[in-house]
């Protein structure tokens, strides 16, 4: 699979700007050396998985948002994710999940 590091860098930069953070602030929070984030954002440095995870943590992103551009699908489609999770369960586990959901709904009242 081909990774477009320039595009990955653009996604990181866009999210950083949305959060009103400077490169230096992200570098400090992610324990990166000075100007390293600038090189990543411009596609000049290829970050390790560890570095990417540190950056995604600071920027409150998922790895697939950074790597694949999956634009916050997990936040946009919670019902679809829940349905897929339930489909993966055994019938007994599904019954337990339905019971738990019923209990949660009862707590609202």
C-alpha positions in Angstrom: 0.0 0.0 0.0 1.3 3.4 -1.0 1.4 6.1 1.7 1.2 9.7 0.5 3.3 11.4 3.2 2.7 14.9 1.9 -1.1 14.2 2.2 -0.6 12.8 5.7 1.3 16.0 6.6 -1.4 18.2 5.2 -4.0 16.3 7.4 -1.9 16.8 10.5 -1.3 20.5 9.7 -5.0 21.1 9.1 -6.1 19.5 12.4 -3.3 21.4 14.2 -4.6 24.7 12.8 -8.2 23.7 13.7 -7.1 23.2 17.3 -5.3 26.6 17.2 -2.0 24.9 18.1 1.5 25.9 16.9 3.9 23.4 15.6 6.1 24.0 18.7 3.1 23.3 21.0 2.4 20.0 19.3 6.1 19.1 19.3 6.3 19.8 23.0 3.2 17.7 23.9 4.3 14.9 21.6 7.9 14.9 22.8 9.3 15.7 19.3 12.4 17.6 18.5 12.1 21.2 17.2 11.1 21.6 13.6 10.4 17.8 13.2 6.6 18.4 12.9 7.3 21.0 10.2 9.2 18.4 8.2 6.3 15.9 8.7 3.7 18.4 7.7 5.6 19.2 4.5 6.1 15.5 3.7 9.9 15.8 4.0 10.1 13.4 7.0 8.5 10.0 7.3 7.4 9.6 10.9 7.6 6.2 12.7 4.4 4.6 14.0 5.3 5.7 17.5 5.6 9.3 16.4 2.4 9.2 14.5 0.6 7.8 17.5 2.0 10.6 19.7 0.8 13.2 17.2 -2.6 11.6 16.8 -3.0 11.6 20.6 -2.1 15.3 20.9 -4.4 16.2 18.0 -7.2 13.9 19.1 -7.3 12.1 15.9 -7.5 8.4 15.0 -4.7 6.8 13.0 -7.0 6.2 10.0 -7.9 9.9 10.0 -4.2 10.7 9.6 -3.2 7.8 7.3 -6.2 7.3 5.2 -8.2 10.6 5.5 -11.1 8.7 7.0 -12.8 11.9 8.1 -14.0 11.2 11.6 -16.2 8.4 10.4 -16.2 7.0 13.9 -17.8 10.2 15.2 -20.2 10.6 12.3 -21.7 7.1 12.1 -22.0 5.7 15.7 -25.1 3.7 14.9 -23.4 2.0 12.0 -20.3 1.2 14.1 -22.5 -0.1 16.9 -24.5 -2.3 14.4 -21.2 -3.8 13.0 -20.0 -4.5 16.6 -23.3 -6.2 17.5 -23.2 -8.3 14.3 -19.8 -9.7 15.3 -21.1 -11.0 18.6 -22.6 -14.4 19.3 -26.3 -14.7 19.8 -25.9 -14.9 23.5 -23.6 -11.8 23.6 -26.2 -10.0 21.5 -28.9 -10.8 24.0 -26.6 -9.5 26.8 -26.0 -6.3 24.8 -29.7 -5.7 24.3 -30.3 -6.3 28.0 -27.6 -3.7 28.8 -29.0 -1.2 26.4 -32.4 -1.6 27.9 -30.9 -1.0 31.4 -29.1 2.1 30.1 -32.3 3.5 28.6 -34.1 2.9 31.9 -31.5 5.1 33.6 -32.6 8.1 31.6 -35.9 8.4 33.4 
